[in-house]
Amino acid sequence: MNRENIVKTINDFLIEEFEIDEAKIFPNAHLKNDLGLESLDFVDIAVIVQKEFGLTLKGEEMTSIRTLQNLYDYIHNCIQKK
């Protein structure tokens, strides 16, 4: 899966599931401060990453993911390692 597909999948999920305004979704958007995501929301993100990309996010990995770009890069790097 290429980077464009990763970005589209994650962005579509955020818009549909969390009802985040599309205008707020940009690579440097901070997941908590800009998008208003809370701790439990990260569980949903981990589930969608598992479902869509076949990757399991661990708690310690999620702590380093602060922006959408971090999330896109993490998924892309994991897919490249497969």
Secondary structure, DSSP 4 states (H G I P E B T S, - for coil): --HHHHHHHHHHHHHHHH---GGG--TT-BTTTTT---HHHHHHHHHHHHHHH-----HHHHTT--BHHHHHHHHHHHHHH-
